[in-house]
């Protein structure tokens, strides 16, 4: 603010006083907002909770999409396996059963690969989901703690 000569007119003086009051009021409001630590912390906790909820939703959506993809692959592989089994006929099934092979060995290779791929995807994404859940729980606990204060 620059210093100028005092105004001669009473109206100018009143306008200047009013403008100064408004500026002072805004400054006081800003200082009060900065000094209200509890409200700021609650605001930060709410933002964190929203961000964590968004991440959890994204992770859930990604997991659902991948699960659908794996389900489709397994279904496709199972259909292919069913067609192969029907083609081979009852004799081939009897031979596998008679040989005492395990179910895993009797499963066609494409089905085995689809199952292994699905299990690997579930293992890979277990940690991000657990981390997201942990952050969400920590955020909710922080909010409850701040509300009790």
Buried (B, 14 or more C-beta within 10 A) or exposed (E): EEEEEEEEEEEEEEEEEEEEEEEEEEEEEEEEEEEEEEEEBBEEBEEBBEEBBEBBEEBEEEBEEBBEEBEEBBEEBBEBBEEEBEEEEEEEEEEBEEEEEEEEEBBBEBBBEBBEBBEEBBEEBEEBBEEBEEBBEEBBEBBEEBEEE
